[in-house]
Amino acid sequence: MHSGSPRRIALFILCCALLFSTAATASERFITIDEFRNWQKQKKDLVLVDVRDTEAYQHEHLPGAISIPAGENMRFALYWSKVIVLYCWYDSTASEVAEDYEKGHPMHVLRGGIEDWKKRGLKTEK
């Protein structure tokens, strides 16, 4: 065996561990509608944030949601003391916002967004 082999193996294991820990963090970011509704029932101190544009929010949004359109993310600092749950039409924009702006504070993304919410027959507000 080559004298560098144990070092290479250790480096390989470290790289795999980092890769899988990052993947776990990204997948843990998503929550289901059922999980979110359970958090509401448990009265978790949370804020639900619609990251779609202002017009979409004004037309229809989830009950109790506030609007912080993607690109206006400095306003998240007002809510660092709360559990932050983001949503958009489905979940891609909300996921990007969470990845870009969580800065050490976990942000959760409502899987399926407002479209899945409506498909389940749940109410929205105008």
VOGU-3710 file (C-alpha; in Angstrom, 3 decimals, decimal comma):
1> mhsgsprria> 0,000/0,000/0,000  1,147/3,519/-0,764  1,961/5,692/2,270  -0,526/8,358/1,085  -3,442/5,918/0,897  -4,722/6,376/4,467  -4,655/10,130/3,942  -6,586/9,795/0,679  -9,134/7,524/2,311  -9,569/9,978/5,197
11> lfilccallf> -9,959/12,855/2,733  -12,508/10,853/0,733  -14,502/10,065/3,891  -14,397/13,714/4,963  -15,612/14,881/1,540  -18,473/12,358/1,598  -19,467/13,424/5,107  -19,547/17,085/4,055  -21,537/16,280/0,933  -24,142/14,273/2,815
21> staataserf> -24,424/16,766/5,680  -25,116/19,567/3,160  -27,726/17,454/1,390  -29,433/16,704/4,696  -29,579/20,403/5,549  -31,216/21,233/2,214  -33,773/18,433/2,497  -34,565/19,321/6,121  -35,404/22,846/4,982  -38,646/21,633/3,377
31> itidefrnwq> -41,754/21,052/5,461  -45,039/19,575/4,344  -48,371/21,321/4,592  -49,344/18,872/7,353  -46,176/19,679/9,325  -46,843/23,394/8,951  -50,454/23,047/10,116  -49,254/21,023/13,134  -46,798/23,815/13,977  -49,703/26,267/13,853
41> kqkkdlvlvd> -51,791/24,059/16,172  -48,825/23,818/18,553  -48,761/27,618/18,523  -45,113/27,749/17,470  -43,821/31,301/17,276  -43,624/31,451/13,505  -44,020/33,841/10,640  -45,356/32,695/7,269  -43,773/34,643/4,414  -45,042/34,863/0,839
51> vrdteayqhe> -42,004/35,544/-1,377  -44,036/35,997/-4,572  -44,451/39,493/-6,030  -46,741/41,998/-4,314  -49,494/41,677/-6,935  -49,716/37,901/-6,471  -49,879/38,375/-2,685  -52,631/40,994/-2,988  -54,640/38,723/-5,271  -54,404/35,701/-2,953
61> hlpgaisipa> -52,212/34,432/-0,119  -52,191/31,897/2,680  -54,009/32,887/5,872  -51,826/34,951/8,184  -48,999/35,330/5,665  -46,956/38,484/5,277  -45,392/39,596/2,003  -41,642/39,883/1,547  -41,066/39,548/-2,204  -37,846/37,871/-3,330
71> genmrfalyw> -35,261/40,633/-3,565  -36,501/42,521/-0,468  -34,949/40,020/1,890  -33,311/42,470/4,281  -36,710/42,608/6,009  -36,161/39,050/7,294  -33,980/40,492/10,061  -37,182/41,693/11,744  -38,244/38,074/12,247  -35,048/36,296/13,360
81> skvivlycwy> -36,653/35,533/16,735  -39,363/33,468/15,032  -39,514/30,272/13,012  -39,591/31,517/9,404  -41,625/29,549/6,858  -41,428/30,671/3,226  -43,689/29,834/0,324  -44,205/30,792/-3,303  -46,240/29,274/-6,157  -44,669/25,838/-5,657
91> dstasevaed> -41,365/25,893/-3,760  -38,449/26,742/-6,066  -38,266/30,514/-5,464  -38,832/30,083/-1,727  -36,038/27,511/-1,616  -33,646/29,884/-3,408  -34,513/32,706/-0,996  -33,954/30,408/1,996  -30,605/29,264/0,639  -29,443/32,799/-0,114
101> yekghpmhvl> -30,651/34,617/2,999  -30,881/32,318/5,979  -27,456/33,523/7,209  -27,286/31,133/10,113  -30,994/31,358/10,917  -32,975/28,386/9,657  -35,713/29,125/7,168  -38,226/26,489/6,205  -39,915/26,116/2,819  -43,507/24,982/2,518
111> rggiedwkkr> -43,326/22,115/0,047  -45,693/22,640/-2,880  -46,416/26,273/-2,022  -49,767/27,941/-2,512  -50,692/25,701/-5,452  -50,575/22,500/-3,369  -52,369/24,333/-0,553  -55,263/25,127/-2,916  -55,266/21,604/-4,427  -55,940/20,297/-0,929
121> glktek> -58,998/22,567/-0,705  -57,490/24,765/1,998  -58,608/28,391/2,208  -56,642/31,410/1,049  -57,121/35,114/1,797  -57,313/38,161/-0,433
//
